[in-house]
Amino acid sequence: MTKKENLLKLVTASLAAGAICTGQTSLGAPKKGAKGVECYGINTKKGANGCGIGNEQIEVANRAYANRFTKSQPMDCAGNSDCSAKNGFLAWMSKKSNDACFAGGGFIFEKDADGKLVVKDKSGVKKS
């Protein structure tokens, strides 16, 4: 085996071990474009989020939930959430329906009649 092959094998093994130790596997993250509802505020572990969180979503969620998501940063890819919603990180996970999302304590984003982004939760009340 060449030095290059040995190095590649070592790097691959290290990445796999790191993913297992930190829980950063992509198995639990929803795939972009998957059918279902983007349910926010229910992410429970590092790396188990769907794709895409923007500044506007973070700002609206923080206004609606008294700055609950202040540690959040915009992200484009699945698995990039740093931690759970309880620890201040906004992310989404796919649920089959709005009702399934709300039952788990989550919320969804919608546009109101004026095109403004708002939050809708289990109470059915839109918050912004």
Secondary structure, DSSP 8 states (H G I E B T S, - for coil): --HHHHHHHHHHHHHHHHHHHHT--STTS--TT-SSEEEES---STT---S-B-HHHHHHHHHHTTTTTTT---B-STT---S-GGGT---EEEESSHHHHHHTT-BEEEE-TTS-EEEE-TT--EE-
